[in-house]
């Protein structure tokens, strides 16, 4: 059965301030959805709330993967259920190597006695790192410590490829990338596209969508998805900005105070 991810009427707040005001979105396996919008409309809040960031309190609505209620799960349970978040600003973890982190993450999703063997893990990791044009030495470096912005983003895609999730949320994965790194990261995403996996890409810019063609583009303002369309919608936003959307929908103030 193909993956099915449903967000229904999702509302979330931080310190009593409502940021998400009713998000509705359905992603099926094989689909790539992109969310665009001005700064401060709640795009990154959506990613964090879905993953279970403790700073954000979901006050209403639901989110399910293949019928399983994500909001009733802990963060690690959401990951095991198949949700993956590539963060805008990946954390550095001194003392934990890339390879140790990834092998532990893979085994955490498996039943006891079915852990991945060291040899199989090394072979898979070496193959994926080669595809992403990553220096093999990165396997033995501490997680993201001293990495450039582009290296951190490639590392997020490496984690995605190794963990094989059902639903991938990419939160501004293109931020800070030069054109060569953008192409490599995009190729990594495109290689993962399948009927068993759906993508939600949060971005400010059309340039990423030149390399990863979305099936659906959604405009987010005031904590809601206010307009949806195909790839041509992203191109129009790039050419004309958001003023025409606000004018069309009668939106006066598009910000809600969070990214």
N, C-alpha and C positions, 0 to 999 in steps of 0.2 A: 504494500500500500504506500502510495506517495505521501510525502510529508505534508502536513496541514497545520498551519500556524494561524491562530485567530486572536486578535485583540478587539475587545468589545467594550466600548464605553469607558475606557481607562482614564481615571483621574488620579492625579498625584500632587502632593504638596511638600514644601520644605519650610520648616519652622512656621507652620500655619498659613503660609502663602501658597495658594493654588497655582500650579504651573501647568499641568496637563488638565485640560478641561473637557475631556471626552474624546479619546482617540479610538477610531474604528479602522481596522486594517486586517486584511486576509491575505496570507501568502501561501501559495501552494508550491510543492516541490517542483524544481525546474524554473521557477520565476525569480526575477531580480526586480526588486522595488527600490526606488530612490526617493528619499525625502529631502527636499530643499526648502529654504526659507531664510529670512533675515536673522541676524543675531538676536538672541534673547527671546526666541519663540518656543523654546522647550524641546528642541531636537535631541540634544545630548541628555536632557532629563529623561526623555523616553527610553533611551538606551540604558541608562543607569537604573531606572525603575524596573525595567524588564529583567535586568540581571540581579536585582535585589540589593542595590546599594542602600545601606542603613540610613543614609541622610534623607532619603526620599520615602515618604509614606504614601502608599497607594490607598486612596480613600473610597474608590468605587470602581466597578468594572472587573473585567477578567482578561486573562491571557492564557491560552492553552496551546500545547504541542500535541498533535494527534490525540486530542481529547483529554490530555493530562493537564491539571490545573497548576500552572507555574507559580502562581502567587502563594500557594500553600507550601511551596518547597523552600528549603534553605538555598543559599547561593551554590553550594557544591552539588546539591540535588538538581538544580536547574542545569548545571553543566553536564551532569550525567544523563539528564533527559534529552540532551542534544542541543542546548543553547550555547552559542559562543559569541563573545563580544571582543572585537578588536578595538582597543581604546585609543582615543585621541592622544592621550599622554600616558604611554605604558610606564608602569612602575619599575624602578630598579630594585633588585633584591641581592645585595651583597652576600657572598658566602654560599650561594646556590648556583651551580652551573646550569647553563642552558639545557644540556643533555639530562642532568639529574631532574630538573624541573619537569621537562617534557615526559620523561619515562614515568615519573611519579604521577603526573596528570593522566597519562594513558591508563596506567594500572588502577588508578582510583575509579575509573569508569568500568572496570572489569570485575567479574566475580573472583573470589578467592580461588587460587589454583589455576586461573586462566590468564595470569599476568603475561605480558609480552616478554619473550626471551631477549637477553641482552644482544645477541647476534642479530636477530631480526630487527630489533629497534635501531641498532647502529646502521644497518643497511638501509632501512627506510629513511632515517634522518639524513644520511649522506646523500641519498638520491634526491630528496626534497631540497636540501641546501644547494645542491648543484643546479637544480632547476631555477632556484631563486638567485643564482650567482652570488652565494654567500661564501665567504672564506671559511674553510673547514675548522679553523681555529676558534670560530665563534661557538662551536659546540662545547668548548671547555672554558669559556669565559663566563663570569658571573652574569646572571640574567639582567640584560639591558644596561649593566654598569659600564659607563664610558662609551656607550653606543651613540652614534649620531642619530638625528631624527629619522633619516632614511633607513638606517640599520635597524632601529627599533620597529619601524613599520614592516620591514621585511621579516623581522623576527615574529611579528604578530601573524603574518601570513604563513610562516613556517609552522607555528603552533596550530593554526587552523587546519593546515594540510595534514598534520600528524594526528590531530584529535578527531578528524572526520565527523564534524557536527551535522545536525539536521537543519538548524537555522543559524545563519551567520549574520550578526549585526556589525557593520563596519562604521565606526563613528569617526568621520573625517580622516579616513585612512590616507587621504591624499595630502593632508596638511604638511607643509614643509618639504615635500618631495621635489627633486629636480625631475626633468623630463625622462631621463634614463631610468631612475628609480621608480617613477610612476608607471612606466611601461612594464617593468619587471613585476611590480606588485599587481598590476592589472592582469598580466598573464597568469600569475599565480591564482588569482580569483577565477578567471575564466576557465582554467584547467579543472577547477573544483565544481563547476556547474554540472548538475545532474538532476534527474527526476526525484532523487531522494533528498535533495537539499534546496532550501530557499535562502535568498539573500535580502537583507534590508540595508541599504547604503545611505548613510547620512552624509551629505556634502553641501558645500557652498557653491561649488564650481562645476560648470559644464565639462571642463577639461577631463576630469576622471571618466565621465560618461562617454567621452570619445573613444575610450579603450574598453570600457565595460558597458555594453549596451543594455539599458534597463528595459523591461517589459512595461513597467508602469512608473510614472513620476508623480509624486504628491507634493503639493505646496502646503507648508505648515505655517500658520500664523495664529497668534493669540492662544497657543496651547491646543489648537485643533488642526486637523487636515481640512483645508478649505477648498482645495481644487485638486483634481487628479486628471491625468492624461497619459499619453505615450511619450516616447523620446523627444518628439517635437516640442513638448512643453518645456523641457529643460533648455532646449536651444532658444526658445523665445525668451525665457527668463534671463539667459546669458546676454541676449541682444538688447532687451528692453528693461531689465530689472524687475522689481516687484510692484512698481506703482500702478501698472495696469490691472494687476490682480486686486489690489486694494480698492481701486476706483470701481472695478467691475462688481465687487462684493460689498462696497460701502464700508470698508474697514478704515478706521481713523487712526488708531494706535495699535501697531502690530506686535509690540513687545509685551512679554510677561515677566521679564526680569531674569531669566536663565537662558543658557545656550540650548 
